[in-house]
């Protein structure tokens, strides 16, 4: 279940799940050190949990920024290509919104809809 991602094969959801597991593991560590009455190590684990939680919040804010309400619209910078999942060299589900680098766009990919001005 805990998939370790190497370069490029992780989805945003995989990264969020990993971040949640990191936070949970640190919290469990805090509880374990408290039960052993080692408060210095509990404090260190709590600090690490805070750092992991900050990373999770950053990832969630990023996902929230990339979410378009059903029936909503997407505003893109001028000159941005609007592509379908079949036009890129990375794994993208049909209902996923994802940014890709120019090197990930297949040669000859067509614009979907009107190009931005």
C-alpha contacts under 8 A as a table, 3 or more apart, distances in Angstrom:
res1	aa1	res2	aa2	distance
2	X	18	X	7.23
3	X	14	X	7.53
5	X	8	X	7.72
5	X	9	X	6.07
5	X	10	X	5.32
6	X	9	X	6.02
6	X	10	X	7.08
7	X	10	X	7.41
8	X	90	X	7.83
9	X	91	X	7.90
10	X	13	X	7.98
10	X	14	X	5.85
10	X	15	X	6.67
11	X	14	X	5.15
11	X	15	X	6.48
12	X	15	X	5.14
12	X	16	X	6.26
12	X	63	X	7.50
13	X	16	X	5.04
13	X	17	X	6.17
14	X	17	X	5.16
14	X	18	X	6.20
15	X	18	X	5.10
15	X	19	X	6.17
15	X	59	X	7.96
16	X	19	X	5.05
16	X	20	X	6.23
16	X	56	X	6.67
16	X	59	X	6.65
16	X	60	X	7.25
17	X	20	X	5.12
17	X	21	X	6.25
18	X	21	X	5.08
18	X	22	X	6.20
19	X	22	X	5.06
19	X	23	X	6.33
19	X	52	X	6.80
19	X	53	X	7.65
19	X	55	X	7.14
19	X	56	X	5.39
20	X	23	X	5.20
20	X	24	X	6.20
20	X	53	X	7.87
20	X	56	X	6.74
21	X	24	X	5.03
21	X	25	X	6.01
22	X	25	X	5.14
22	X	26	X	6.27
22	X	49	X	7.73
22	X	52	X	6.38
23	X	26	X	5.25
23	X	27	X	6.26
23	X	49	X	5.35
23	X	50	X	7.84
23	X	52	X	5.40
23	X	53	X	5.83
24	X	27	X	5.09
24	X	28	X	6.18
24	X	49	X	7.89
25	X	28	X	5.11
25	X	29	X	6.20
26	X	29	X	4.90
26	X	30	X	6.30
26	X	45	X	5.78
26	X	46	X	6.87
26	X	48	X	6.58
26	X	49	X	4.93
27	X	30	X	5.04
27	X	31	X	6.42
27	X	45	X	7.26
27	X	46	X	6.79
27	X	49	X	6.15
28	X	31	X	5.11
28	X	32	X	6.18
29	X	32	X	5.03
29	X	33	X	6.21
29	X	42	X	7.18
29	X	45	X	6.13
30	X	33	X	5.31
30	X	34	X	6.19
30	X	41	X	7.69
30	X	42	X	4.63
30	X	43	X	7.27
30	X	45	X	5.32
30	X	46	X	5.86
31	X	34	X	5.11
31	X	35	X	6.23
31	X	42	X	7.31
32	X	35	X	5.17
32	X	36	X	6.40
32	X	42	X	7.80
33	X	36	X	5.01
33	X	37	X	6.11
33	X	38	X	5.23
33	X	39	X	6.56
33	X	41	X	6.21
33	X	42	X	4.96
34	X	37	X	4.79
34	X	38	X	5.92
34	X	39	X	5.99
34	X	42	X	5.93
35	X	38	X	7.74
38	X	41	X	5.69
38	X	42	X	6.30
39	X	42	X	4.74
39	X	43	X	6.00
40	X	43	X	5.16
40	X	44	X	6.44
41	X	44	X	4.98
41	X	45	X	6.15
42	X	45	X	5.07
42	X	46	X	6.05
43	X	46	X	4.97
43	X	47	X	6.17
44	X	47	X	5.07
44	X	48	X	6.25
45	X	48	X	4.99
45	X	49	X	6.07
46	X	49	X	4.91
46	X	50	X	6.23
47	X	50	X	5.07
47	X	51	X	6.42
48	X	51	X	5.05
48	X	52	X	6.17
49	X	52	X	5.03
49	X	53	X	5.99
50	X	53	X	4.98
50	X	54	X	6.13
51	X	54	X	5.07
51	X	55	X	6.40
52	X	55	X	5.10
52	X	56	X	6.27
53	X	56	X	4.93
53	X	57	X	6.14
54	X	57	X	5.10
54	X	58	X	6.26
55	X	58	X	5.11
55	X	59	X	6.29
56	X	59	X	5.13
56	X	60	X	6.14
57	X	60	X	5.06
57	X	61	X	6.08
58	X	61	X	5.21
58	X	62	X	6.24
59	X	62	X	5.04
59	X	63	X	6.29
60	X	63	X	5.03
60	X	64	X	6.06
61	X	64	X	4.99
61	X	65	X	6.17
62	X	65	X	5.16
62	X	66	X	6.49
63	X	66	X	5.11
63	X	67	X	6.39
64	X	67	X	5.25
66	X	97	X	6.37
66	X	98	X	7.24
67	X	97	X	6.99
68	X	72	X	5.98
68	X	73	X	6.58
68	X	74	X	6.64
69	X	72	X	4.89
69	X	73	X	7.54
76	X	80	X	6.37
76	X	116	X	7.52
77	X	80	X	5.75
77	X	116	X	7.42
78	X	116	X	5.14
78	X	117	X	5.34
79	X	115	X	7.09
79	X	116	X	5.54
79	X	117	X	6.40
80	X	115	X	7.52
80	X	116	X	6.45
81	X	111	X	6.01
81	X	112	X	7.93
81	X	115	X	6.75
81	X	116	X	7.64
82	X	111	X	5.57
82	X	112	X	5.48
82	X	113	X	7.40
82	X	115	X	7.37
83	X	86	X	7.99
83	X	87	X	6.01
83	X	88	X	7.75
83	X	109	X	7.53
83	X	110	X	7.08
83	X	111	X	5.77
83	X	112	X	5.56
84	X	87	X	5.46
84	X	88	X	7.51
84	X	94	X	7.99
84	X	112	X	7.04
85	X	88	X	5.98
85	X	91	X	7.53
85	X	92	X	5.51
85	X	93	X	6.78
85	X	94	X	6.41
86	X	89	X	7.98
87	X	105	X	6.13
87	X	106	X	5.58
87	X	109	X	5.34
87	X	110	X	7.50
88	X	91	X	7.87
88	X	100	X	7.92
88	X	104	X	5.60
88	X	105	X	4.43
88	X	106	X	5.21
88	X	109	X	7.91
89	X	104	X	5.15
89	X	105	X	6.13
89	X	106	X	6.19
90	X	104	X	6.68
92	X	96	X	6.26
92	X	97	X	7.94
92	X	98	X	7.41
93	X	96	X	5.24
100	X	104	X	6.09
100	X	105	X	7.35
101	X	104	X	5.40
101	X	105	X	7.12
102	X	105	X	5.48
103	X	106	X	7.84
105	X	109	X	6.90
106	X	109	X	5.61
111	X	114	X	7.17
111	X	115	X	6.56
112	X	115	X	7.69
